[in-house]
């Protein structure tokens, strides 16, 4: 089995690579900007590995790595679109170039990757695409306008794609992580002033547990993963999310960095 994980250099991506790289018969292709971090990660997994340094913020080149990956290890069986960036802060103060780059990384590039791989998967009547969105896709949280918009758009693309290809032998999983203990999450907490007040009450997961849930979803053909499960509230009772967001103090925080 040939598995690809984007954003594999740290956090959720690295945990997914470790979880899906446990079988020496498989191959895992790691795609991210930081080659040195992926080289170290490749030493930890039992599966054969490929390391491809690539920046998905350039959506004009979003799919240019695919030919190299498939030439090395054959058609991609499991594509995990995990790469993502976050810019926590007030929407009206966002550096425009930073916001647009985020949208290319979080939404446009993974959409183009899925578009490039789906025809082959449909023709083979096999394959899985895992799209890592965020609970920010359905929870309207202060300081998350740009990030939430990118994840909401990507989540809708993923959910519609799932319905379209499910009868063609292709499995699509949409993953909605809430706060998960990663370097990216730590940076976001810092903008909110740390884990205190309403922010401190929110459940936080860990990337290893999320990776196990994603593996299970792939194996059991589940359509989506929401973790921690507390955040399912936002899908079914969006008013609760709005209520909590309205009471999140951000007056002294929220500065987006250029």
Protein Blocks (a to p, Z undefined) as FASTA:
>chain_A
ZZddehklgcjllmmmmmmmmpmkbccddddfblmlmmmmmmmpmbdcddddddfklmml
mmmmmmmmmmmnopafbdcdfbccddeddfklpcfklmmmmmmmmmmmmmmmmmmmmmmm
mmnopacdddddbfklmpccehilmmmmmmmmmmmmmmmmmmmmmmnopacddddddddd
dfklmmmmmmnopaehjllmpccddfklmmmmmmmmmmnopabdcddfklmmmmmmmmlm
mmmmmmmcfklgoiacZZ
